Amino acid sequence: MRIVIENLPKDASEEKIREALSRWGHVGQIKLITEGSAPAAIVEVDTPDLADSLVRHINGHFYEGRELAAWVPHW
């Protein structure tokens, strides 16, 4: 199961993302996408429940002055 997090700060890193998300559960592989105006990440998680929980905790919240967008892709 994956989630997508968009509008990350320019200095986002896999380590920072893992550290921030790990308090809610196990985070697997993280693919950081740095092309474009703001970095995004595709994050693997263990369960659909964890994915939904992370999206609820992240989407619309501000991190380092940026409003994050998070969603579960259906691809």
NORVENKA-V15918 format. One line per field, one symbol per residue. phi: phi as a letter, one per 20 degrees, with the letter a starting at -180 (. if undefined). A space follows every 50 residues. Layout:
# NORVENKA-V15918
phi: ???
This chain:
# NORVENKA-V15918
phi: .ccdcdmffgefcgffffffeffeqfdefcdeddfnfbfccddecfcfff gffffffegneeclndeeccbefdc
